[in-house]
Amino acid sequence: MPPHPVTDDRSRLSERLRRYLDTGDPSVLLDTAAEQEAAAVLRGALRSGGDEMWAALTLTGWLYWYRATAATGPEQQREVLLALGLLGTLGEFDPAAVPEGFRHQLVESGTEREATRVGRLITYAVGVAIETGERDPAALIAAAAICRTAEAVAETPDERVRCLGNLAHAVLLLYEADGGSELLPLLIGAAQGLAQATPPGSKPHAVALGRLSHAFRLYYDVHGEPAALAEAVDHARAAVRTLPPGDPARVPRTAALVELLHLRHAHLGDTDSLREALRLSRALLAELPEGHAASASSLAALGRQLAELWDQDRSAGPAPLNEAIEVGRAAAALADTGTETDVAILAELSLWLTWRAEETGSADDLAESLTCARRAVAAATEGRVPSVASAALSASLYAQHARNSDPALLIEAIDTARAAVAAADAAQLPERRLTLGTLLNNRFTRNSDAVDGREAAACLRAAARSDRLSPLRRAHSAWYAGRLANTLEEWPQATEDLAMAIALLRDLTGPHLGARDRERLLAEFAPLPTLAASAATNAGQPERAVELLEQARGVLYADAAALHEHANRLAAVAPELAADLERTSDALRTDRDPDRRHRLAAHRNALTARIRQLPDFERFLRPPALPEILRGCAAGPVVVPLLQEGGSVALIVTVSGVSLLPLPELTATAMRQLGRDILGGAESALDAELPAARRMLGEYALSAGLALLWDAVVGPVLEELKLPADGGADGGRPKLWWCPTGPLAFLPFHAAGRHESGNALDLVTSSYTPTLRALARARPWQPTPDTKPLVVALPQTPGSAAALPAADLEAALLTTLFPGCRLLRGPAANRGAVTAALPDHEMVHLACHTGHGPDRDYESYLLLHDGKLHQSDLLPTRTSRGGLAFLSACGTALSRLDLPDESLNLLNGFHTAGFSQLIGSLWPVDDQATTRVADAFYSNLLPPARMTAAAALHAATRTLRDREPDRPSRWAAYLHVGP
């Protein structure tokens, strides 16, 4: 074996020993740098082992031997212990490698009474670690090096367990004493070896699993990798399972699992983990005997979970928060005064009381909150007030100020937070900055003092950039900082802050979470896409605005679309990677178990990283850059209207770049009027239970709304574009796309107009796209003589009193036009049959009812014979043949109210399933009118007219408009999505 390369630290230490031997000068050895060099040599050997370990033991052992002769007083005993341990380890393998008289020292120490070599080596290590003091880093490094040497020569399972257990303990103590993340892989390796060496099902195995879980937890704390947290949860759960019911060791193991699950929720937003932690906490408390030492901390954990569950979803009422407060009071009564547990319980109880007081206005809760917060701060070790205690006091003081407007309380709240920042160490600083920034932001909201606003933004910005803060709190910090900078009209800074929030949110809402959690997190940040784009446009960066919109919108289904787009190309280059990625992604879409989901997500992240190493796959699953976005606009301009304070704009995106058009008449007031006139007018016009006069008033309101939409947006855009009248292939009309943002997504831009001054239907053929990248990925499509559509017809739906006679008329139309079509009617039109058939057809026509669920912010779903078909149900239904999906049902283009930028509607569901041309409606539509639209649409689509899908719908809509110009409810709702 070639000699191991000499490191700089080894060279320096060797030179130091030679210099001492040449000069006899003890200062050469007693220099503080000597011990730093020895520690560095041993650390390197711990990682490398082999020849490096032998050389490290030799150099450091002789160093401490000589230092023992040169030192005086109490330090001499320490140097002797270190020399005995290190040189004794050498002597076990080569007695000639130790100095004269060394054997006598060993006899006096009693080490040689151990019968085995491994026993003697472990005794050296334990003596070094314990007798020098368990917080002496040099001694702990030496002890770990000796344990690792012992492990290499262990011959029996018991010896291996003994070596690995002591090695893991020494490395953990060393990490706690002086940090150093390079130690964590060694700690994990030792703990893994220990778990493998202990008999499964045994108590030692459970202890080993607990150690392994803790090692991964420490790794997660440093690196923030969700995969490490998933490993920590897995091993903690296995440790609990290994111990039988009633075993006292289950209590700390269960408490550790609860803490990890709660951490996963707090950092990654996983509600399933929070609910499991809550169940485990209740079960643990039920098992604990009265007066058990863990009762206070277990009650506190239960209270924390209840309070967070209430804070996350307040629709269930105040019961969880009320229980949290009662549990917190019970925990506070049990906790030993002045302990960390006592301080944390009092601080959290104060926060929960503050929350309830804000909901109910209770003066008693506020008073108790302030008392608890002051007790928490007073009970903390002097100079070491935890962040949660200072935050609780600040929050309570601010709540008192909000109630009685006493300026002294607000000043004290901010001064408390500022003092906490000044006293914070590096670990505490981000959380305390977040608290101070929040308070200053609240004061800025009240008094508009720019000094407060800038300081608040600076605190929040610094918190957002800290890796010590959880990803979720970082995202909130960046979001709040960006909003402040936007209000202060610091546009470039606002753009950067909000861009960071977008990047963090994309990671947070990855597939490791269930659909409800992803939707909930995105809803918290619902205004983020348009605010970020607005900041960029105000900063004079329209191109950046487009990029930010593409990063922040359509997040939930972007990966699925991108995977479908790249599937064939990836399979041709790396078939095994492609197959693994497809299997993992399919499992992530369906697996409801949070542990498996987190493991699958970690595996998919690793696969993605490997794929990005392939040529031409560097941007795989990354948001598109501007050149890629612009390529999607080759067929015509895309208009992206932005409603924003201080002046709305339209981003006009073409293949050559992005231009900005001010829309001064598109104000918040105008938007409210548009909502009332268009959506409210359509609802009234189509309500069969209203008198005819009321329905006609609805039509007038809808017409007025379309006129206002023309004046505020569509007219100025078309005037700016000056599209040539003969610029299109279909009927000579030019083509453009609308990509509306935020609340504008609910408006029919394609139908806007005034009879006297202009009308979009007469000037352009309009289509829509949920994002620009969706347009870039979609393919043109035309039916062929061999096209065999799937036709779904439900003239009568179980559970619905309203019949749909037009469903059979439309089915008859399709079966006549396409003789080879497949018809699913009545009971055959069930969820399983429809989803199973979709991949086999390039065209689908559905004539059925829809519903809109109030429990999901009115997300639409298809009503099939056996129940609801949601957008998410379509995700596993992938087709590479998809062309046209005509959804002849009510409101299929209407997105969820809380997430307008996610395009959570049925049309986008079919788009994600692989269909590129989509026809749907923005509101409930008249049954007879839908049949007329379908008849005219297919006549225009097929020979001899042979129009594109967009032009075919446009012509059909104009036909209906010309027949009933005063009944826009019957024709303005229909729209086309796609190329």
Salt bridges, closest charged atoms under 4 A:
ASP9 OD1 - ARG12 NH2 2.64
GLU15 OE1 - ARG18 NH2 3.32
ASP31 OD2 - ARG16 NH1 3.64
GLU35 OE1 - ARG67 NH2 3.76
GLU35 OE2 - ARG78 NH2 2.40
GLU37 OE1 - ARG16 NE 3.02
GLU52 OE1 - HIS4 NE2 3.05
GLU52 OE1 - ARG10 NH1 3.05
GLU79 OE1 - ARG67 NE 2.84
GLU79 OE2 - ARG78 NH1 3.00
GLU92 OE1 - ARG117 NE 3.98
GLU92 OE2 - ARG120 NE 2.71
GLU108 OE2 - HIS104 NE2 2.87
GLU112 OE2 - ARG103 NH1 2.35
GLU114 OE2 - ARG162 NH2 3.85
ASP136 OD2 - ARG78 NE 2.59
GLU151 OE2 - ARG160 NH1 3.21
GLU176 OE1 - ARG135 NH2 3.82
ASP178 OD2 - ARG43 NH2 2.59
GLU182 OE2 - ARG43 NH1 2.62
ASP221 OD1 - ARG217 NE 3.06
GLU231 OE1 - HIS235 NE2 3.15
ASP234 OD1 - ARG599 NH1 2.79
ASP247 OD1 - LYS203 NZ 3.38
GLU259 OE2 - ARG217 NH1 3.27
ASP270 OD1 - ARG597 NH2 3.90
ASP270 OD2 - HIS598 NE2 2.60
ASP272 OD2 - ARG597 NH2 3.21
GLU276 OE2 - ARG237 NH1 2.23
GLU308 OE2 - HIS262 NE2 3.08
GLU308 OE1 - HIS265 ND1 3.09
ASP311 OD1 - ARG314 NH2 2.62
GLU323 OE2 - ARG282 NH1 2.75
GLU326 OE2 - ARG329 NH1 2.61
GLU348 OE2 - ARG304 NE 2.55
GLU359 OE2 - ARG314 NH1 2.85
ASP365 OD2 - ARG356 NE 2.74
GLU368 OE1 - ARG329 NH2 2.62
GLU412 OE2 - ARG374 NH1 3.03
ASP425 OD2 - ARG384 NH1 3.36
GLU431 OE2 - ARG473 NH2 2.44
ASP452 OD2 - ARG443 NE 2.68
GLU455 OE2 - ARG418 NH1 2.24
ASP467 OD1 - ARG474 NH1 3.68
GLU490 OE2 - ARG454 NE 2.78
GLU496 OE2 - ARG544 NH1 2.82
ASP497 OD2 - ARG461 NH2 2.91
ASP497 OD1 - ARG465 NH2 3.65
ASP517 OD1 - ARG520 NH2 3.42
GLU519 OE2 - ARG856 NH2 3.90
GLU519 OE1 - ARG896 NH1 2.85
GLU524 OE1 - HIS476 NE2 2.83
GLU524 OE2 - ARG520 NH1 3.30
GLU550 OE1 - ARG773 NH1 3.55
ASP559 OD2 - ARG604 NH2 2.67
GLU565 OE1 - HIS566 NE2 3.83
GLU565 OE1 - ARG777 NE 2.59
ASP580 OD1 - ARG583 NH2 3.94
ASP580 OD2 - HIS603 NE2 3.06
ASP586 OD1 - ARG589 NH2 2.08
ASP591 OD2 - ARG596 NE 2.87
ASP595 OD2 - ARG237 NH2 2.26
ASP595 OD1 - ARG264 NH2 2.67
GLU699 OE2 - ARG967 NE 3.13
ASP711 OD2 - ARG754 NH2 2.63
GLU719 OE2 - LYS722 NZ 3.45
GLU756 OE2 - ARG754 NH1 3.58
ASP762 OD1 - ARG958 NH2 3.20
ASP762 OD1 - ARG961 NH2 2.71
ASP808 OD1 - ARG825 NE 2.78
GLU810 OE1 - HIS845 NE2 2.69
GLU859 OE2 - ARG856 NH2 3.55
GLU859 OE2 - HIS870 ND1 3.46
GLU859 OE1 - ARG896 NH1 3.16
ASP898 OD2 - ARG896 NH2 2.83
ASP901 OD1 - ARG553 NE 2.74
ASP962 OD1 - ARG961 NE 2.74
GLU964 OE2 - ARG970 NH1 3.43
